[in-house]
């Protein structure tokens, strides 16, 4: 194994080296971004959207977009993503898990891929573990996005109706896994499409991924409600049964050899089989009583 490691190298180290090259491009743009005015920095968002519409990919504009978001963070909340945070941002953009220690600024790291993917105009979700964090991050990190001309929404328990739908229509939507999950279930239960609050899912960043996708995933999201009330039907059936008269089956000879069988009353009781069956008169009464054509 030692020889193979020497020849092929550690996969993780290779990935870091690959990402380091991307990060170097981001850091090389730092001086140019600092030289831009606020208006010019904000204008970069429309420029990126135009370039995407013309055929460039998110990966093509990643270095510039990350550099723009990095400078916007300095001007709005006074924080600047450093080298390791830039690496984490690239990892998240590529759909992988970035493990960072407490205090290394995970919340700030997420702003980089969130801004980049929001440029596609399809909506980005940032999933947190509770309402407090969702609201805090939407207000705190939201300053970066609004400065750059993007909209920010927050889906927490007290946000309802049209406000909730508008939050999902924002470029970036913060919320908890439970709120997102239950809204997804409710949207699949509505009768009319207009009643749905979510739009098609595109890109999401999950904070505390081990907690949300492993620990909390053990508890299924279930929507329960009151079933259709059928008590009136039971009462109606009870009243109908009390109007029936018991009859009997009369056999004139063996039916297998040409004998006939007639019944009287509305129902007969088969003692051996422990069954009760309606006669033709009983069926006619039932159809009339319940208003049905074919019993």
Secondary structure, 3 states (H helix, E strand, C coil): CHHHHHHHCCHHHHHHHHHHHHHHHHHHCHHHHHCCCHHHHHHHHHHHHHHHHCCCCHHHHHHHHHHHHHHHHHHHHCCCCCHHHHHHHHHHHCCCCCCCCCCCCHHHHHHHHHHHHHCCCCCEEEEECCHHHHHHHHHHCHHHHHHCCCCEEEECCCCCHHHHHHHHHCCEEEEEHHHHHHHHHHHCCCCCHHHCCCCCCCEEEECCHHHHHHHHHHCCCCCCCCCCCCHHHHHHHHHHHCCCCECCEEEECCHHHCCEEEECCCEEEECCCCEEEECHHHHHHHHHHHCCCCC
